[in-house]
């Protein structure tokens, strides 16, 4: 998408600090297109690259768990 490059994270240098307003991670359900995004907001100052990397990894794990739970049958015939 045009103009989105400024919002996509490239490699994170753990020695730098970053001004971050939000961190977004797609919630994936099998091979389906992204329908849900986990957003972390409320950062009150610059984040170290180390902290940003840690938050990104933790958000990815949480989004993966959420995707797995949403993919499970509910018992009412929907997934």
N, C-alpha and C positions, 0 to 999 in steps of 0.2 A: 504494500500500500504506500502510496506517495506520502512523504512527510513523516512516516512512522519511525524512520531510522533513529531519530533523536531520542526515542523512547525505548529502544531495544538495548539491552545490556550487552556489551561486548565482554571480552575477557576482563576479569576483576583483578586489579593489582592490590594485593592484601596490604601493601605498605602505604597506599594512598588513602585519602578520605574522599567521600562522595556526598554531594547534596542530593538527598533522596526525599521525594514527596510521597511516593507510594511504591509498593512492590507487588506485582501481579503474577500469578501462576495459573495456567490453565488446568482445569479439572478434566482429566481424560477418562472416558468410559469406553474401553475396548478400542475399536477402530472408528468410533463415531466422531463426527466433527465436534469441536469444542462448543459446548452449550453453557458452560458455567466457568467462572473465573474466581479464584480466591485472591482477594485484595488485602494487603496490609497497608494501613495508613496511620497517620498520627506521629510521624517521626519529628522530633523536636529540635534536631540539629544534625550536623554532618555525621555520617557513619564511617567508621574505619572499613577498609576493604575486607578485613578479616571478619568483622561483624556482619557486613552486608552479605558476604559469602555464606556465613553460618545461617543467617535468616533465610536466604534463598534456598538453602538445602533443607532447612526445617519446613519451610512453606511447601516445597516440592513433596516431601514425605506426607505432610498433612493433606495436600491435594490428591495425592495418589490413594491415600486411605479413603478419602471422601468419594473418589471415583469408584473405588471397589465397592463401597457400601451402596452407592447409588445404582450400581450395576446388578446387585443381588435382587432376585425376585422378592416381591413384597407379600406374596400369598394371595393377592387379589387379581393376579393375572397380568400385572404390570411389572416392569423392571425399573 
